[in-house]
């Protein structure tokens, strides 16, 4: 049972997926966000390729746990996502995932354009791993 993880952003959208057994998360791609229509079209291709049983989307909360200003944009994105995906869509707190992704890329000495191209995919992996841990602990 695959789960798709999404790190939604204004400029780029990171995508990760679990292995078929739902044990590990791996990065799939980073999609440049060139508008809702194009983004949903590209995500449709990913969804068709991996056929996830569910999708988890990072929810941008503030450090104090309140919903950040980006939450409304994320909810709009989820509504668009529902036009191409009828399965369950879960939300998970994404606080510090970009910081974690940045630290990981620092440890691998990934710099410049390469870093910019993968940071959102790494953040999507962290979102997905966080969700998998939450499910395991429930």
Secondary structure, DSSP 8 states (H G I E B T S, - for coil): --EEEEE--SSEEEEEEE-TTS--EEEEEEEE---HHHHHHHHHHHHHHH--SEEEEEE-B-TTSSB-TTHHHHHHHHHHHTTT--SEEEEEE-TTHHHHHHHHHHHTT--HHHHHHHHHHHHHHHHHHHHHHHHHH-
